[in-house]
């Protein structure tokens, strides 16, 4: 099952966010306006003067939900982030590959080949969809040259 994580935008001045069991509750003027299950949320963006309970901040950090604060005008202020997880060996491997000229060339050539193939597809689609396109001959010449590069 694919899990889609939503982003909750809180933009009402004076809103208060807190947790109630496994849900996030948004209160405005001490009245509950919204209650959502926390497992469906990936990020919470707070704009302006939004209050968040310390327990809720800790909970977000613990389960990996991004809690980001912005000014009223959208300027970044702060971010609450929990512990980083990951494998050090996985983070070191890209550096090892970058140090190996043979592996770097192999990856770079695969990327360039994919870009050429993608460009060819765009040009072929342009020819197919626009029968009265000017410069058809130049496009066909480019397609012939790039055909040799992709093969």
Secondary structure, DSSP 4 states (H G I P E B T S, - for coil): -PPPPEEEEE-STT-EEEEETTEEEEEETTEEEEEEEGGGEEEEEEESS-EE-HHHHHHHHHHT-EEEEE-TTS-EEEEE-------HHHHHHHHHHHH-HHHHHHHHHHHHHHHHHHHHHHHHHHHHH-TT-TTHHHHHHHHHHHHHHH-
